[in-house]
Amino acid sequence: MNTNVCMLAEIPEALHESLKSYLETHPEWDQDRVFTAALSLFLLQNGDSHTPETSRSYRRAAQVYLETLFRHSA
């Protein structure tokens, strides 16, 4: 079962402008998809899988990243 959690985050204006530009040229992506992909990639790059719990968390982040990256727009 996939559960979504809503987040409110402040980002630098330059990053916001870059995001807007990207979304204008990639209509198959939306802001939520970009943030999900970015956050899950960050967790993959900065996480570890040395214990059973962190290993499960790492695998879940990898699954979310791949599903988000390869999702086709409906």
MOZI-V771041 format. One record per residue. RES is the residue in one small letter. SS is DSSP state (hx for helix, st for strand, lp for the rest). BURIAL is # if it has 16 or more other ideal C-beta (glycine too) atoms within 10 Angstrom, else .. Layout:
res->RES ss->SS burial->BURIAL
res->RES ss->SS burial->BURIAL
This chain:
res->m ss->lp burial->.
res->n ss->lp burial->.
res->t ss->lp burial->.
res->n ss->lp burial->.
res->v ss->lp burial->.
res->c ss->lp burial->.
res->m ss->lp burial->.
res->l ss->lp burial->.
res->a ss->lp burial->.
res->e ss->lp burial->.
res->i ss->lp burial->.
res->p ss->lp burial->.
res->e ss->hx burial->.
res->a ss->hx burial->.
res->l ss->hx burial->.
res->h ss->hx burial->.
res->e ss->hx burial->.
res->s ss->hx burial->.
res->l ss->hx burial->#
res->k ss->hx burial->.
res->s ss->hx burial->.
res->y ss->hx burial->.
res->l ss->hx burial->.
res->e ss->hx burial->.
res->t ss->hx burial->.
res->h ss->lp burial->.
res->p ss->lp burial->.
res->e ss->lp burial->.
res->w ss->lp burial->#
res->d ss->lp burial->.
res->q ss->hx burial->.
res->d ss->hx burial->.
res->r ss->hx burial->#
res->v ss->hx burial->.
res->f ss->hx burial->.
res->t ss->hx burial->#
res->a ss->hx burial->#
res->a ss->hx burial->.
res->l ss->hx burial->#
res->s ss->hx burial->#
res->l ss->hx burial->#
res->f ss->hx burial->.
res->l ss->hx burial->#
res->l ss->hx burial->#
res->q ss->hx burial->.
res->n ss->hx burial->.
res->g ss->lp burial->.
res->d ss->lp burial->.
res->s ss->lp burial->.
res->h ss->lp burial->.
res->t ss->lp burial->.
res->p ss->hx burial->.
res->e ss->hx burial->.
res->t ss->hx burial->.
res->s ss->hx burial->.
res->r ss->hx burial->.
res->s ss->hx burial->.
res->y ss->hx burial->#
res->r ss->hx burial->.
res->r ss->hx burial->.
res->a ss->hx burial->#
res->a ss->hx burial->#
res->q ss->hx burial->.
res->v ss->hx burial->#
res->y ss->hx burial->#
res->l ss->hx burial->.
res->e ss->hx burial->.
res->t ss->hx burial->#
res->l ss->hx burial->.
res->f ss->hx burial->.
res->r ss->lp burial->.
res->h ss->lp burial->.
res->s ss->lp burial->.
res->a ss->lp burial->.
